[in-house]
């Protein structure tokens, strides 16, 4: 199987996938220059189908772990569907997320059920 490698022949099994730049806090961690939304109807977020295709392509190249990040990825209305789409790929052995934890108590069971 082909893997992504760097000039030192290190193999990369891990994809960090930013699925939104929106965050519900205004801290400097994920928005050091403040939130600047795209102008007009020009959304720059990947669609669910695009996320599915990208993660499948990376899995075919040896990626085994996907970290969903953003902004705050749990703000996506289709976040559970995104988790399920990535989880449906048997080559992906681990799914992780970077979160500020704001919605964890309310949604963690749904995220776990999604994969």
C-alpha positions as protocol buffer text, in pm:
chain_id: "A"
residue {
  index: 1
  type: UNK
  ca { x: 0 y: 0 z: 0 }
}
residue {
  index: 2
  type: UNK
  ca { x: 125 y: 349 z: -87 }
}
residue {
  index: 3
  type: UNK
  ca { x: 159 y: 595 z: 202 }
}
residue {
  index: 4
  type: UNK
  ca { x: 220 y: 964 z: 210 }
}
residue {
  index: 5
  type: UNK
  ca { x: 584 y: 1025 z: 298 }
}
residue {
  index: 6
  type: UNK
  ca { x: 797 y: 1330 z: 361 }
}
residue {
  index: 7
  type: UNK
  ca { x: 1155 y: 1395 z: 241 }
}
residue {
  index: 8
  type: UNK
  ca { x: 1287 y: 1195 z: 541 }
}
residue {
  index: 9
  type: UNK
  ca { x: 1077 y: 890 z: 440 }
}
residue {
  index: 10
  type: UNK
  ca { x: 843 y: 925 z: 738 }
}
residue {
  index: 11
  type: UNK
  ca { x: 501 y: 776 z: 664 }
}
residue {
  index: 12
  type: UNK
  ca { x: 182 y: 962 z: 750 }
}
residue {
  index: 13
  type: UNK
  ca { x: -121 y: 763 z: 860 }
}
residue {
  index: 14
  type: UNK
  ca { x: -315 y: 1060 z: 995 }
}
residue {
  index: 15
  type: UNK
  ca { x: -539 y: 1323 z: 834 }
}
residue {
  index: 16
  type: UNK
  ca { x: -639 y: 1639 z: 1016 }
}
residue {
  index: 17
  type: UNK
  ca { x: -952 y: 1759 z: 838 }
}
residue {
  index: 18
  type: UNK
  ca { x: -1090 y: 2106 z: 909 }
}
residue {
  index: 19
  type: UNK
  ca { x: -1464 y: 2093 z: 840 }
}
residue {
  index: 20
  type: UNK
  ca { x: -1556 y: 2449 z: 940 }
}
residue {
  index: 21
  type: UNK
  ca { x: -1399 y: 2778 z: 1041 }
}
residue {
  index: 22
  type: UNK
  ca { x: -1699 y: 2871 z: 1257 }
}
residue {
  index: 23
  type: UNK
  ca { x: -1655 y: 2873 z: 1635 }
}
residue {
  index: 24
  type: UNK
  ca { x: -1895 y: 2962 z: 1915 }
}
residue {
  index: 25
  type: UNK
  ca { x: -1620 y: 3128 z: 2122 }
}
residue {
  index: 26
  type: UNK
  ca { x: -1404 y: 3420 z: 2023 }
}
residue {
  index: 27
  type: UNK
  ca { x: -1078 y: 3298 z: 2169 }
}
residue {
  index: 28
  type: UNK
  ca { x: -742 y: 3332 z: 1997 }
}
residue {
  index: 29
  type: UNK
  ca { x: -678 y: 2957 z: 1975 }
}
residue {
  index: 30
  type: UNK
  ca { x: -865 y: 2878 z: 1653 }
}
residue {
  index: 31
  type: UNK
  ca { x: -936 y: 3234 z: 1540 }
}
residue {
  index: 32
  type: UNK
  ca { x: -620 y: 3437 z: 1615 }
}
residue {
  index: 33
  type: UNK
  ca { x: -729 y: 3713 z: 1377 }
}
residue {
  index: 34
  type: UNK
  ca { x: -1098 y: 3692 z: 1470 }
}
residue {
  index: 35
  type: UNK
  ca { x: -1375 y: 3533 z: 1265 }
}
residue {
  index: 36
  type: UNK
  ca { x: -1398 y: 3655 z: 907 }
}
residue {
  index: 37
  type: UNK
  ca { x: -1684 y: 3482 z: 726 }
}
residue {
  index: 38
  type: UNK
  ca { x: -1676 y: 3431 z: 351 }
}
residue {
  index: 39
  type: UNK
  ca { x: -1855 y: 3708 z: 163 }
}
residue {
  index: 40
  type: UNK
  ca { x: -2181 y: 3636 z: -22 }
}
residue {
  index: 41
  type: UNK
  ca { x: -2293 y: 3280 z: -92 }
}
residue {
  index: 42
  type: UNK
  ca { x: -1940 y: 3156 z: -144 }
}
residue {
  index: 43
  type: UNK
  ca { x: -1930 y: 2883 z: 124 }
}
residue {
  index: 44
  type: UNK
  ca { x: -1591 y: 2725 z: 160 }
}
residue {
  index: 45
  type: UNK
  ca { x: -1696 y: 2425 z: 372 }
}
residue {
  index: 46
  type: UNK
  ca { x: -1662 y: 2076 z: 231 }
}
residue {
  index: 47
  type: UNK
  ca { x: -1995 y: 1905 z: 170 }
}
residue {
  index: 48
  type: UNK
  ca { x: -2072 y: 1567 z: 324 }
}
residue {
  index: 49
  type: UNK
  ca { x: -2008 y: 1398 z: -10 }
}
residue {
  index: 50
  type: UNK
  ca { x: -1675 y: 1581 z: -51 }
}
residue {
  index: 51
  type: UNK
  ca { x: -1569 y: 1475 z: 300 }
}
residue {
  index: 52
  type: UNK
  ca { x: -1658 y: 1116 z: 217 }
}
residue {
  index: 53
  type: UNK
  ca { x: -1458 y: 1128 z: -108 }
}
residue {
  index: 54
  type: UNK
  ca { x: -1154 y: 1298 z: 50 }
}
residue {
  index: 55
  type: UNK
  ca { x: -1135 y: 1056 z: 343 }
}
residue {
  index: 56
  type: UNK
  ca { x: -1175 y: 756 z: 110 }
}
residue {
  index: 57
  type: UNK
  ca { x: -892 y: 885 z: -110 }
}
residue {
  index: 58
  type: UNK
  ca { x: -666 y: 934 z: 192 }
}
residue {
  index: 59
  type: UNK
  ca { x: -760 y: 589 z: 325 }
}
residue {
  index: 60
  type: UNK
  ca { x: -665 y: 437 z: -10 }
}
residue {
  index: 61
  type: UNK
  ca { x: -322 y: 600 z: 37 }
}
residue {
  index: 62
  type: UNK
  ca { x: -274 y: 447 z: 382 }
}
residue {
  index: 63
  type: UNK
  ca { x: -443 y: 695 z: 617 }
}
residue {
  index: 64
  type: UNK
  ca { x: -579 y: 513 z: 923 }
}
residue {
  index: 65
  type: UNK
  ca { x: -680 y: 802 z: 1149 }
}
residue {
  index: 66
  type: UNK
  ca { x: -892 y: 1110 z: 1081 }
}
residue {
  index: 67
  type: UNK
  ca { x: -916 y: 1404 z: 1321 }
}
residue {
  index: 68
  type: UNK
  ca { x: -1217 y: 1630 z: 1260 }
}
residue {
  index: 69
  type: UNK
  ca { x: -1138 y: 1987 z: 1353 }
}
residue {
  index: 70
  type: UNK
  ca { x: -1226 y: 2345 z: 1268 }
}
residue {
  index: 71
  type: UNK
  ca { x: -1315 y: 2612 z: 1430 }
}
residue {
  index: 72
  type: UNK
  ca { x: -1558 y: 2408 z: 1632 }
}
residue {
  index: 73
  type: UNK
  ca { x: -1658 y: 2102 z: 1425 }
}
residue {
  index: 74
  type: UNK
  ca { x: -1961 y: 2018 z: 1640 }
}
residue {
  index: 75
  type: UNK
  ca { x: -2130 y: 2336 z: 1515 }
}
residue {
  index: 76
  type: UNK
  ca { x: -2187 y: 2171 z: 1177 }
}
residue {
  index: 77
  type: UNK
  ca { x: -2552 y: 2068 z: 1157 }
}
residue {
  index: 78
  type: UNK
  ca { x: -2446 y: 1752 z: 976 }
}
residue {
  index: 79
  type: UNK
  ca { x: -2169 y: 1663 z: 1223 }
}
residue {
  index: 80
  type: UNK
  ca { x: -2314 y: 1321 z: 1313 }
}
residue {
  index: 81
  type: UNK
  ca { x: -2350 y: 1243 z: 942 }
}
residue {
  index: 82
  type: UNK
  ca { x: -1987 y: 1343 z: 888 }
}
residue {
  index: 83
  type: UNK
  ca { x: -1875 y: 1110 z: 1168 }
}
residue {
  index: 84
  type: UNK
  ca { x: -2082 y: 829 z: 1017 }
}
residue {
  index: 85
  type: UNK
  ca { x: -1945 y: 890 z: 666 }
}
residue {
  index: 86
  type: UNK
  ca { x: -1585 y: 868 z: 789 }
}
residue {
  index: 87
  type: UNK
  ca { x: -1664 y: 576 z: 1019 }
}
residue {
  index: 88
  type: UNK
  ca { x: -1823 y: 377 z: 733 }
}
residue {
  index: 89
  type: UNK
  ca { x: -1480 y: 339 z: 574 }
}
residue {
  index: 90
  type: UNK
  ca { x: -1325 y: 18 z: 716 }
}
residue {
  index: 91
  type: UNK
  ca { x: -971 y: 144 z: 641 }
}
residue {
  index: 92
  type: UNK
  ca { x: -1016 y: 427 z: 893 }
}
residue {
  index: 93
  type: UNK
  ca { x: -935 y: 271 z: 1229 }
}
residue {
  index: 94
  type: UNK
  ca { x: -966 y: 580 z: 1448 }
}
residue {
  index: 95
  type: UNK
  ca { x: -1173 y: 898 z: 1439 }
}
residue {
  index: 96
  type: UNK
  ca { x: -1090 y: 1184 z: 1673 }
}
residue {
  index: 97
  type: UNK
  ca { x: -1203 y: 1543 z: 1705 }
}
residue {
  index: 98
  type: UNK
  ca { x: -1072 y: 1870 z: 1838 }
}
residue {
  index: 99
  type: UNK
  ca { x: -1342 y: 2049 z: 2033 }
}
residue {
  index: 100
  type: UNK
  ca { x: -1387 y: 2320 z: 2292 }
}
residue {
  index: 101
  type: UNK
  ca { x: -1626 y: 2079 z: 2465 }
}
residue {
  index: 102
  type: UNK
  ca { x: -1923 y: 2315 z: 2476 }
}
residue {
  index: 103
  type: UNK
  ca { x: -2166 y: 2059 z: 2328 }
}
residue {
  index: 104
  type: UNK
  ca { x: -2012 y: 1743 z: 2471 }
}
residue {
  index: 105
  type: UNK
  ca { x: -2255 y: 1680 z: 2757 }
}
residue {
  index: 106
  type: UNK
  ca { x: -2549 y: 1722 z: 2523 }
}
residue {
  index: 107
  type: UNK
  ca { x: -2419 y: 1540 z: 2214 }
}
residue {
  index: 108
  type: UNK
  ca { x: -2143 y: 1293 z: 2304 }
}
residue {
  index: 109
  type: UNK
  ca { x: -2379 y: 991 z: 2299 }
}
residue {
  index: 110
  type: UNK
  ca { x: -2494 y: 1081 z: 1946 }
}
residue {
  index: 111
  type: UNK
  ca { x: -2134 y: 1124 z: 1831 }
}
residue {
  index: 112
  type: UNK
  ca { x: -2040 y: 786 z: 1975 }
}
residue {
  index: 113
  type: UNK
  ca { x: -2342 y: 624 z: 1808 }
}
residue {
  index: 114
  type: UNK
  ca { x: -2241 y: 781 z: 1476 }
}
residue {
  index: 115
  type: UNK
  ca { x: -1901 y: 616 z: 1498 }
}
